[in-house]
Amino acid sequence: MEPVCLVIGAGAGIGGNVARRFALEGYHAVLCRRSNEQGLNKMVQAIRGEGGKASGFILNAVEENSIEDRIAAIEADIGPIEVFVFNLGAQTGNLGLEATSSKAFELGWRLATFSLFRAASVLCPRMEKRGKGTFLVTSSTAAMRGNPGQHSHAAAMGAPDTLGKLLGPERFQDLREKRGLEHDGLLLPERVADTYYHLSQQHRSAWTHEIDLRPFSEKPWWNS
Ligand SMILES: NC(=O)c1ccc[n+]([C@@H]2O[C@H](COP(=O)([O-])OP(=O)(O)OC[C@H]3O[C@@H](n4cnc5c(N)ncnc54)[C@H](OP(=O)(O)O)[C@@H]3O)[C@@H](O)[C@H]2O)c1
């Protein structure tokens, strides 16, 4: 059995190049993409031509059990997936908000967010059992920065949630009392609102494209 680097969304861009890089470092690269079998085979052959090990599979990530079954088959036939790269292009077109249909928005979410959840649900427990594994997710500038026509893409790549929704009301309240308010360990929404206001007042000549707000004594809430 060989250590595997699985790339879901292995096109000619980031995905194919990441697969090649890992193959040249000694992993068996498994490249998966939705269409263009010829292009897929070409990438696999190119990696093999350089002395790397590679396999390619056509897979449509939004189809039920597609990722789940592929992960199980790879681990049975090739080896443990030590590196997982989630690199789906979740572009559904450059559409303004009014032109973005619910169907298109949902497709973006199914592609980039729900598929990622499905992959993580199957693979992370296996990695945990082995005590190692790397899980990489390609995001996009659209997830960080406002972009006209990118509503579905931005939401899918950002997979947004809020702490309250994530933890449930009791745990959130507990965390707020222990770490929030004067403890400086959590962002206070009302203070965040100050920044929103500031943004609304910025002059176009001095425009902020990215703001990273963090509490003064931040510690990650998920592991401390
Ligand atoms: N390239 C950049 O400079 C850059 C920079 C920052 C962020 N990003 C983001 O990174 C992501 C990937 O970029 P990339 O350059 O690697 O693009 P890419 O070369 O087009 O690769 C994306 C791959 O995703 C596959 N895919 C799409 N839907 C799929 C599905 N339902 N099932 C299986 N595979 C599917 C495509 O397969 P098919 O082609 O066979 O349909 C394609 O091979 C994009 O979301 C992009 O916004 C890119």
The ligand as an SDF file (V2000), in Angstrom:
LIG
                    3D

 48 52  0  0  0  0  0  0  0  0999 V2000
   -6.5800   29.4820   -9.9050 N   0  0  0  0  0  0  0  0  0  0  0  0
   -6.4090   30.4790   -9.0830 C   0  0  0  0  0  0  0  0  0  0  0  0
   -5.5350   31.3470   -9.2500 O   0  0  0  0  0  0  0  0  0  0  0  0
   -7.2390   30.5480   -7.8650 C   0  0  0  0  0  0  0  0  0  0  0  0
   -6.8820   31.4270   -6.8800 C   0  0  0  0  0  0  0  0  0  0  0  0
   -7.6420   31.4630   -5.7150 C   0  0  0  0  0  0  0  0  0  0  0  0
   -8.7360   30.6440   -5.5970 C   0  0  0  0  0  0  0  0  0  0  0  0
   -9.0710   29.7900   -6.6060 N   0  0  0  0  0  0  0  0  0  0  0  0
  -10.2360   28.9490   -6.4360 C   0  0  0  0  0  0  0  0  0  0  0  0
   -9.7990   27.6010   -6.4110 O   0  0  0  0  0  0  0  0  0  0  0  0
  -10.7910   26.7490   -6.9750 C   0  0  0  0  0  0  0  0  0  0  0  0
  -10.1360   25.7970   -7.9700 C   0  0  0  0  0  0  0  0  0  0  0  0
   -9.3350   26.5450   -8.8720 O   0  0  0  0  0  0  0  0  0  0  0  0
   -8.4450   25.8590  -10.0000 P   0  0  0  0  0  0  0  0  0  0  0  0
   -7.6140   26.9270  -10.5930 O   0  0  0  0  0  0  0  0  0  0  0  0
   -7.7910   24.6360   -9.5160 O   0  0  0  0  0  0  0  0  0  0  0  0
   -9.5770   25.5120  -11.0560 O   0  0  0  0  0  0  0  0  0  0  0  0
   -9.6850   24.3080  -12.1000 P   0  0  0  0  0  0  0  0  0  0  0  0
   -8.3560   23.9970  -12.6800 O   0  0  0  0  0  0  0  0  0  0  0  0
  -10.8040   24.6850  -13.0280 O   0  0  0  0  0  0  0  0  0  0  0  0
  -10.1030   23.0760  -11.2000 O   0  0  0  0  0  0  0  0  0  0  0  0
  -11.3610   22.9520  -10.6310 C   0  0  0  0  0  0  0  0  0  0  0  0
  -11.8120   21.5350  -10.8590 C   0  0  0  0  0  0  0  0  0  0  0  0
  -13.0250   21.3200  -10.1580 O   0  0  0  0  0  0  0  0  0  0  0  0
  -13.6920   20.3240  -10.8970 C   0  0  0  0  0  0  0  0  0  0  0  0
  -15.1060   20.2580  -10.5630 N   0  0  0  0  0  0  0  0  0  0  0  0
  -16.0380   21.2210  -10.6590 C   0  0  0  0  0  0  0  0  0  0  0  0
  -17.2350   20.7210  -10.2990 N   0  0  0  0  0  0  0  0  0  0  0  0
  -17.0420   19.4230   -9.9820 C   0  0  0  0  0  0  0  0  0  0  0  0
  -17.8850   18.3790   -9.5490 C   0  0  0  0  0  0  0  0  0  0  0  0
  -19.1940   18.5620   -9.3820 N   0  0  0  0  0  0  0  0  0  0  0  0
  -17.3330   17.1660   -9.2980 N   0  0  0  0  0  0  0  0  0  0  0  0
  -16.0220   16.9440   -9.4810 C   0  0  0  0  0  0  0  0  0  0  0  0
  -15.1640   17.9000   -9.9030 N   0  0  0  0  0  0  0  0  0  0  0  0
  -15.6760   19.1190  -10.1580 C   0  0  0  0  0  0  0  0  0  0  0  0
  -13.5010   20.7030  -12.3430 C   0  0  0  0  0  0  0  0  0  0  0  0
  -13.6800   19.5570  -13.1280 O   0  0  0  0  0  0  0  0  0  0  0  0
  -14.0550   19.6460  -14.7050 P   0  0  0  0  0  0  0  0  0  0  0  0
  -13.1330   20.6610  -15.2990 O   0  0  0  0  0  0  0  0  0  0  0  0
  -13.8130   18.2810  -15.2030 O   0  0  0  0  0  0  0  0  0  0  0  0
  -15.4820   20.0720  -14.7880 O   0  0  0  0  0  0  0  0  0  0  0  0
  -12.0670   21.2110  -12.3280 C   0  0  0  0  0  0  0  0  0  0  0  0
  -11.2050   20.1880  -12.7530 O   0  0  0  0  0  0  0  0  0  0  0  0
  -11.8340   27.6980   -7.5950 C   0  0  0  0  0  0  0  0  0  0  0  0
  -12.9870   27.6880   -6.7830 O   0  0  0  0  0  0  0  0  0  0  0  0
  -11.1990   29.0550   -7.5680 C   0  0  0  0  0  0  0  0  0  0  0  0
  -12.1430   30.0690   -7.3140 O   0  0  0  0  0  0  0  0  0  0  0  0
   -8.3400   29.7270   -7.7270 C   0  0  0  0  0  0  0  0  0  0  0  0
  1  2  1  0
  2  3  2  0
  2  4  1  0
  4  5  1  0
  4 48  2  0
  5  6  2  0
  6  7  1  0
  7  8  2  0
  8  9  1  0
  8 48  1  0
  9 10  1  0
  9 46  1  0
 10 11  1  0
 11 12  1  0
 11 44  1  0
 12 13  1  0
 13 14  1  0
 14 15  2  0
 14 16  1  0
 14 17  1  0
 17 18  1  0
 18 19  2  0
 18 20  1  0
 18 21  1  0
 21 22  1  0
 22 23  1  0
 23 24  1  0
 23 42  1  0
 24 25  1  0
 25 26  1  0
 25 36  1  0
 26 27  1  0
 26 35  1  0
 27 28  2  0
 28 29  1  0
 29 30  1  0
 29 35  2  0
 30 31  1  0
 30 32  2  0
 32 33  1  0
 33 34  2  0
 34 35  1  0
 36 37  1  0
 36 42  1  0
 37 38  1  0
 38 39  2  0
 38 40  1  0
 38 41  1  0
 42 43  1  0
 44 45  1  0
 44 46  1  0
 46 47  1  0
M  CHG  2   8   1  16  -1
M  END
$$$$
